[in-house]
Amino acid sequence: MTELVLKTEVREGLGKEANKRLRKLGIIPAVFYHKSKAQTLQVNELEFLHTIKAGNQLIELKIDGKKQKALIKDIQFHPVTEKVVHIDFQGVSMSEIVQVLVQLNFVGTPEGIKEGGLFEVHMHDIEVKCKASDIPHELDVNIEEMVIGDTIHISDLDFGDLEIVSNPEMIVAAVVVPKVYKDTEVEESEGEEGEGEGEEGSESEEESTEE
């Protein structure tokens, strides 16, 4: 498990106007929750974006010179610019059982691709429950043996002692027939039916002529 380090500062100014001023300076308002307490913080926008690129993992926050393990509880985005406007951190202990989203890593190339199929990803991450110290960076899903028509559900996944919380009926990935192939098959089928009708019509005309 990779631990990420993020430096924070205690946020003094509160309220919408104070937060707007911080964002203009490239600083994101944040709150750190631990047990029954909440502490207002601020983090550098670029440093935070660099940190979350590695995935939703355990983060080591530096608060007033002290180190605290935490998870990202919530990220709020601006509805238009999609920039991060607020972050909630949840303090945890290494032995604590937590529920987090972990990214899926699809390994290999499906056999169905070689047959002309199309690989579709329905889920890029799943929710799991484990100790904070055991949070994986990502989870490998082998897809090499998938053929056209195969589907992987959450219930098909097995990651040992890791408890999967996501709905077992949800589809993770599938290998399907490309739509263009389906359309071609339908057109060919309709064409064959039309030819059959044409032949029957010709036979009827010939019979009428002979009479």
URBEL-V224047 format. One record per helix or strand. SS is the DSSP state (2 for helix, 1 for strand). FROM is the first residue (numbers start at 1). LEN is the number of residues. If there is no record, write none. Layout:
<<SS	FROM	LEN> <SS	FROM	LEN>>
This chain:
<<1	4	7> <2	16	9> <1	27	8> <1	37	8> <2	45	8> <1	59	5> <1	66	12> <1	84	8> <1	97	11> <2	111	4> <1	117	5> <1	125	7> <2	132	3> <1	138	5> <1	151	3> <2	154	3> <1	163	2> <1	171	7> <2	179	32>>
